[in-house]
Amino acid sequence: MRYVKYALAAVASVLWLIGLADQLPDLTQTAKYLGISMLMVAVAAI
């Protein structure tokens, strides 16, 4: 079961990196993407 958790984390990380790479040409979009990501992490940590 632990491997499923790690596999899902790996897939989520790859998808997040692909999304980030898609936003890089526009600095405003990159900042928004990172900001929303940080908010999601903060909410998940609560």
PyMOL Python script that loads the backbone (N, CA, C, O; Angstrom):
from pymol import cmd

cmd.read_pdbstr("""\
ATOM      1  N   MET A   1       0.828  -1.197   0.000  1.00  0.00           N
ATOM      2  CA  MET A   1       0.000   0.000   0.000  1.00  0.00           C
ATOM      3  C   MET A   1       0.866   1.252   0.000  1.00  0.00           C
ATOM      4  O   MET A   1       0.483   2.286  -0.548  1.00  0.00           O
ATOM      5  N   ARG A   2       2.028   1.149   0.615  1.00  0.00           N
ATOM      6  CA  ARG A   2       2.927   2.283   0.682  1.00  0.00           C
ATOM      7  C   ARG A   2       3.431   2.665  -0.716  1.00  0.00           C
ATOM      8  O   ARG A   2       3.677   3.836  -1.003  1.00  0.00           O
ATOM      9  N   TYR A   3       3.580   1.644  -1.580  1.00  0.00           N
ATOM     10  CA  TYR A   3       4.059   1.920  -2.935  1.00  0.00           C
ATOM     11  C   TYR A   3       3.026   2.692  -3.749  1.00  0.00           C
ATOM     12  O   TYR A   3       3.387   3.497  -4.607  1.00  0.00           O
ATOM     13  N   VAL A   4       1.766   2.454  -3.490  1.00  0.00           N
ATOM     14  CA  VAL A   4       0.699   3.188  -4.186  1.00  0.00           C
ATOM     15  C   VAL A   4       0.780   4.662  -3.818  1.00  0.00           C
ATOM     16  O   VAL A   4       0.630   5.535  -4.672  1.00  0.00           O
ATOM     17  N   LYS A   5       1.016   4.929  -2.544  1.00  0.00           N
ATOM     18  CA  LYS A   5       1.135   6.315  -2.089  1.00  0.00           C
ATOM     19  C   LYS A   5       2.311   7.013  -2.785  1.00  0.00           C
ATOM     20  O   LYS A   5       2.186   8.151  -3.238  1.00  0.00           O
ATOM     21  N   TYR A   6       3.445   6.322  -2.863  1.00  0.00           N
ATOM     22  CA  TYR A   6       4.621   6.906  -3.521  1.00  0.00           C
ATOM     23  C   TYR A   6       4.405   7.074  -5.019  1.00  0.00           C
ATOM     24  O   TYR A   6       4.858   8.057  -5.606  1.00  0.00           O
ATOM     25  N   ALA A   7       3.723   6.130  -5.634  1.00  0.00           N
ATOM     26  CA  ALA A   7       3.440   6.228  -7.067  1.00  0.00           C
ATOM     27  C   ALA A   7       2.521   7.406  -7.354  1.00  0.00           C
ATOM     28  O   ALA A   7       2.740   8.145  -8.314  1.00  0.00           O
ATOM     29  N   LEU A   8       1.493   7.588  -6.527  1.00  0.00           N
ATOM     30  CA  LEU A   8       0.588   8.730  -6.716  1.00  0.00           C
ATOM     31  C   LEU A   8       1.314  10.049  -6.498  1.00  0.00           C
ATOM     32  O   LEU A   8       1.071  11.018  -7.218  1.00  0.00           O
ATOM     33  N   ALA A   9       2.200  10.096  -5.514  1.00  0.00           N
ATOM     34  CA  ALA A   9       2.978  11.308  -5.269  1.00  0.00           C
ATOM     35  C   ALA A   9       3.887  11.606  -6.459  1.00  0.00           C
ATOM     36  O   ALA A   9       4.045  12.765  -6.843  1.00  0.00           O
ATOM     37  N   ALA A  10       4.480  10.574  -7.039  1.00  0.00           N
ATOM     38  CA  ALA A  10       5.357  10.764  -8.199  1.00  0.00           C
ATOM     39  C   ALA A  10       4.570  11.273  -9.402  1.00  0.00           C
ATOM     40  O   ALA A  10       5.031  12.171 -10.106  1.00  0.00           O
ATOM     41  N   VAL A  11       3.404  10.714  -9.642  1.00  0.00           N
ATOM     42  CA  VAL A  11       2.577  11.149 -10.771  1.00  0.00           C
ATOM     43  C   VAL A  11       2.128  12.598 -10.571  1.00  0.00           C
ATOM     44  O   VAL A  11       2.157  13.399 -11.505  1.00  0.00           O
ATOM     45  N   ALA A  12       1.715  12.924  -9.346  1.00  0.00           N
ATOM     46  CA  ALA A  12       1.287  14.292  -9.056  1.00  0.00           C
ATOM     47  C   ALA A  12       2.443  15.271  -9.243  1.00  0.00           C
ATOM     48  O   ALA A  12       2.244  16.376  -9.748  1.00  0.00           O
ATOM     49  N   SER A  13       3.638  14.875  -8.844  1.00  0.00           N
ATOM     50  CA  SER A  13       4.811  15.741  -8.995  1.00  0.00           C
ATOM     51  C   SER A  13       5.142  15.986 -10.464  1.00  0.00           C
ATOM     52  O   SER A  13       5.458  17.109 -10.858  1.00  0.00           O
ATOM     53  N   VAL A  14       5.068  14.945 -11.256  1.00  0.00           N
ATOM     54  CA  VAL A  14       5.352  15.087 -12.687  1.00  0.00           C
ATOM     55  C   VAL A  14       4.318  15.994 -13.342  1.00  0.00           C
ATOM     56  O   VAL A  14       4.665  16.855 -14.150  1.00  0.00           O
ATOM     57  N   LEU A  15       3.044  15.800 -12.994  1.00  0.00           N
ATOM     58  CA  LEU A  15       1.999  16.656 -13.568  1.00  0.00           C
ATOM     59  C   LEU A  15       2.180  18.106 -13.142  1.00  0.00           C
ATOM     60  O   LEU A  15       1.957  19.018 -13.939  1.00  0.00           O
ATOM     61  N   TRP A  16       2.586  18.330 -11.884  1.00  0.00           N
ATOM     62  CA  TRP A  16       2.811  19.689 -11.407  1.00  0.00           C
ATOM     63  C   TRP A  16       3.974  20.329 -12.174  1.00  0.00           C
ATOM     64  O   TRP A  16       3.896  21.495 -12.562  1.00  0.00           O
ATOM     65  N   LEU A  17       5.046  19.570 -12.388  1.00  0.00           N
ATOM     66  CA  LEU A  17       6.199  20.102 -13.123  1.00  0.00           C
ATOM     67  C   LEU A  17       5.845  20.414 -14.575  1.00  0.00           C
ATOM     68  O   LEU A  17       6.313  21.408 -15.130  1.00  0.00           O
ATOM     69  N   ILE A  18       5.025  19.571 -15.185  1.00  0.00           N
ATOM     70  CA  ILE A  18       4.584  19.848 -16.560  1.00  0.00           C
ATOM     71  C   ILE A  18       3.772  21.137 -16.594  1.00  0.00           C
ATOM     72  O   ILE A  18       3.941  21.965 -17.489  1.00  0.00           O
ATOM     73  N   GLY A  19       2.886  21.299 -15.608  1.00  0.00           N
ATOM     74  CA  GLY A  19       2.088  22.523 -15.525  1.00  0.00           C
ATOM     75  C   GLY A  19       2.965  23.745 -15.308  1.00  0.00           C
ATOM     76  O   GLY A  19       2.735  24.797 -15.904  1.00  0.00           O
ATOM     77  N   LEU A  20       3.970  23.602 -14.453  1.00  0.00           N
ATOM     78  CA  LEU A  20       4.895  24.720 -14.213  1.00  0.00           C
ATOM     79  C   LEU A  20       5.665  25.069 -15.474  1.00  0.00           C
ATOM     80  O   LEU A  20       5.812  26.247 -15.801  1.00  0.00           O
ATOM     81  N   ALA A  21       6.156  24.073 -16.181  1.00  0.00           N
ATOM     82  CA  ALA A  21       6.899  24.324 -17.413  1.00  0.00           C
ATOM     83  C   ALA A  21       6.037  25.037 -18.444  1.00  0.00           C
ATOM     84  O   ALA A  21       6.535  25.845 -19.228  1.00  0.00           O
ATOM     85  N   ASP A  22       4.745  24.736 -18.442  1.00  0.00           N
ATOM     86  CA  ASP A  22       3.820  25.373 -19.375  1.00  0.00           C
ATOM     87  C   ASP A  22       3.635  26.851 -19.045  1.00  0.00           C
ATOM     88  O   ASP A  22       3.345  27.649 -19.936  1.00  0.00           O
ATOM     89  N   GLN A  23       3.798  27.225 -17.770  1.00  0.00           N
ATOM     90  CA  GLN A  23       3.574  28.608 -17.337  1.00  0.00           C
ATOM     91  C   GLN A  23       4.834  29.476 -17.412  1.00  0.00           C
ATOM     92  O   GLN A  23       4.732  30.700 -17.338  1.00  0.00           O
ATOM     93  N   LEU A  24       6.001  28.882 -17.556  1.00  0.00           N
ATOM     94  CA  LEU A  24       7.265  29.619 -17.451  1.00  0.00           C
ATOM     95  C   LEU A  24       7.432  30.804 -18.405  1.00  0.00           C
ATOM     96  O   LEU A  24       8.015  31.809 -17.997  1.00  0.00           O
ATOM     97  N   PRO A  25       6.955  30.743 -19.646  1.00  0.00           N
ATOM     98  CA  PRO A  25       7.172  31.900 -20.517  1.00  0.00           C
ATOM     99  C   PRO A  25       6.554  33.208 -20.000  1.00  0.00           C
ATOM    100  O   PRO A  25       7.053  34.287 -20.318  1.00  0.00           O
ATOM    101  N   ASP A  26       5.495  33.129 -19.223  1.00  0.00           N
ATOM    102  CA  ASP A  26       4.808  34.322 -18.712  1.00  0.00           C
ATOM    103  C   ASP A  26       5.027  34.415 -17.204  1.00  0.00           C
ATOM    104  O   ASP A  26       4.555  33.567 -16.447  1.00  0.00           O
ATOM    105  N   LEU A  27       5.748  35.454 -16.775  1.00  0.00           N
ATOM    106  CA  LEU A  27       6.110  35.604 -15.367  1.00  0.00           C
ATOM    107  C   LEU A  27       4.878  35.729 -14.471  1.00  0.00           C
ATOM    108  O   LEU A  27       4.864  35.185 -13.367  1.00  0.00           O
ATOM    109  N   THR A  28       3.850  36.435 -14.929  1.00  0.00           N
ATOM    110  CA  THR A  28       2.632  36.597 -14.137  1.00  0.00           C
ATOM    111  C   THR A  28       1.936  35.250 -13.940  1.00  0.00           C
ATOM    112  O   THR A  28       1.517  34.922 -12.831  1.00  0.00           O
ATOM    113  N   GLN A  29       1.817  34.488 -14.996  1.00  0.00           N
ATOM    114  CA  GLN A  29       1.191  33.174 -14.905  1.00  0.00           C
ATOM    115  C   GLN A  29       1.987  32.247 -13.998  1.00  0.00           C
ATOM    116  O   GLN A  29       1.409  31.472 -13.236  1.00  0.00           O
ATOM    117  N   THR A  30       3.316  32.325 -14.078  1.00  0.00           N
ATOM    118  CA  THR A  30       4.176  31.500 -13.225  1.00  0.00           C
ATOM    119  C   THR A  30       3.958  31.850 -11.760  1.00  0.00           C
ATOM    120  O   THR A  30       3.862  30.958 -10.917  1.00  0.00           O
ATOM    121  N   ALA A  31       3.879  33.134 -11.452  1.00  0.00           N
ATOM    122  CA  ALA A  31       3.661  33.570 -10.075  1.00  0.00           C
ATOM    123  C   ALA A  31       2.304  33.094  -9.569  1.00  0.00           C
ATOM    124  O   ALA A  31       2.194  32.642  -8.430  1.00  0.00           O
ATOM    125  N   LYS A  32       1.270  33.190 -10.404  1.00  0.00           N
ATOM    126  CA  LYS A  32      -0.056  32.720 -10.018  1.00  0.00           C
ATOM    127  C   LYS A  32      -0.043  31.219  -9.767  1.00  0.00           C
ATOM    128  O   LYS A  32      -0.616  30.747  -8.785  1.00  0.00           O
ATOM    129  N   TYR A  33       0.605  30.471 -10.646  1.00  0.00           N
ATOM    130  CA  TYR A  33       0.681  29.010 -10.520  1.00  0.00           C
ATOM    131  C   TYR A  33       1.369  28.619  -9.216  1.00  0.00           C
ATOM    132  O   TYR A  33       0.900  27.734  -8.500  1.00  0.00           O
ATOM    133  N   LEU A  34       2.476  29.278  -8.914  1.00  0.00           N
ATOM    134  CA  LEU A  34       3.199  28.974  -7.681  1.00  0.00           C
ATOM    135  C   LEU A  34       2.391  29.386  -6.455  1.00  0.00           C
ATOM    136  O   LEU A  34       2.378  28.678  -5.448  1.00  0.00           O
ATOM    137  N   GLY A  35       1.720  30.529  -6.541  1.00  0.00           N
ATOM    138  CA  GLY A  35       0.899  30.985  -5.428  1.00  0.00           C
ATOM    139  C   GLY A  35      -0.240  30.036  -5.131  1.00  0.00           C
ATOM    140  O   GLY A  35      -0.488  29.700  -3.973  1.00  0.00           O
ATOM    141  N   ILE A  36      -0.931  29.602  -6.164  1.00  0.00           N
ATOM    142  CA  ILE A  36      -2.033  28.659  -5.984  1.00  0.00           C
ATOM    143  C   ILE A  36      -1.503  27.330  -5.448  1.00  0.00           C
ATOM    144  O   ILE A  36      -2.138  26.704  -4.600  1.00  0.00           O
ATOM    145  N   SER A  37      -0.358  26.907  -5.933  1.00  0.00           N
ATOM    146  CA  SER A  37       0.242  25.662  -5.441  1.00  0.00           C
ATOM    147  C   SER A  37       0.574  25.768  -3.955  1.00  0.00           C
ATOM    148  O   SER A  37       0.336  24.828  -3.198  1.00  0.00           O
ATOM    149  N   MET A  38       1.118  26.896  -3.540  1.00  0.00           N
ATOM    150  CA  MET A  38       1.450  27.086  -2.128  1.00  0.00           C
ATOM    151  C   MET A  38       0.188  27.107  -1.262  1.00  0.00           C
ATOM    152  O   MET A  38       0.185  26.568  -0.155  1.00  0.00           O
ATOM    153  N   LEU A  39      -0.878  27.724  -1.760  1.00  0.00           N
ATOM    154  CA  LEU A  39      -2.143  27.722  -1.019  1.00  0.00           C
ATOM    155  C   LEU A  39      -2.695  26.305  -0.869  1.00  0.00           C
ATOM    156  O   LEU A  39      -3.207  25.941   0.190  1.00  0.00           O
ATOM    157  N   MET A  40      -2.589  25.518  -1.923  1.00  0.00           N
ATOM    158  CA  MET A  40      -3.059  24.138  -1.857  1.00  0.00           C
ATOM    159  C   MET A  40      -2.249  23.332  -0.843  1.00  0.00           C
ATOM    160  O   MET A  40      -2.812  22.527  -0.101  1.00  0.00           O
ATOM    161  N   VAL A  41      -0.954  23.538  -0.808  1.00  0.00           N
ATOM    162  CA  VAL A  41      -0.102  22.842   0.162  1.00  0.00           C
ATOM    163  C   VAL A  41      -0.456  23.278   1.579  1.00  0.00           C
ATOM    164  O   VAL A  41      -0.510  22.451   2.490  1.00  0.00           O
ATOM    165  N   ALA A  42      -0.696  24.573   1.768  1.00  0.00           N
ATOM    166  CA  ALA A  42      -1.045  25.075   3.100  1.00  0.00           C
ATOM    167  C   ALA A  42      -2.366  24.488   3.578  1.00  0.00           C
ATOM    168  O   ALA A  42      -2.492  24.110   4.743  1.00  0.00           O
ATOM    169  N   VAL A  43      -3.357  24.408   2.685  1.00  0.00           N
ATOM    170  CA  VAL A  43      -4.648  23.852   3.062  1.00  0.00           C
ATOM    171  C   VAL A  43      -4.513  22.351   3.353  1.00  0.00           C
ATOM    172  O   VAL A  43      -5.141  21.837   4.279  1.00  0.00           O
ATOM    173  N   ALA A  44      -3.708  21.666   2.573  1.00  0.00           N
ATOM    174  CA  ALA A  44      -3.518  20.224   2.791  1.00  0.00           C
ATOM    175  C   ALA A  44      -2.796  19.946   4.108  1.00  0.00           C
ATOM    176  O   ALA A  44      -2.994  18.894   4.718  1.00  0.00           O
ATOM    177  N   ALA A  45      -1.956  20.893   4.548  1.00  0.00           N
ATOM    178  CA  ALA A  45      -1.197  20.690   5.775  1.00  0.00           C
ATOM    179  C   ALA A  45      -2.039  20.922   7.020  1.00  0.00           C
ATOM    180  O   ALA A  45      -1.648  20.523   8.117  1.00  0.00           O
ATOM    181  N   ILE A  46      -3.187  21.561   6.862  1.00  0.00           N
ATOM    182  CA  ILE A  46      -4.035  21.863   8.029  1.00  0.00           C
ATOM    183  C   ILE A  46      -4.698  20.592   8.533  1.00  0.00           C
ATOM    184  O   ILE A  46      -5.450  20.632   9.507  1.00  0.00           O
TER     185      ILE A  46
END
""", "prot")
cmd.dss("prot")
cmd.show_as("cartoon", "prot")
cmd.util.cbc("prot")
cmd.orient("prot")
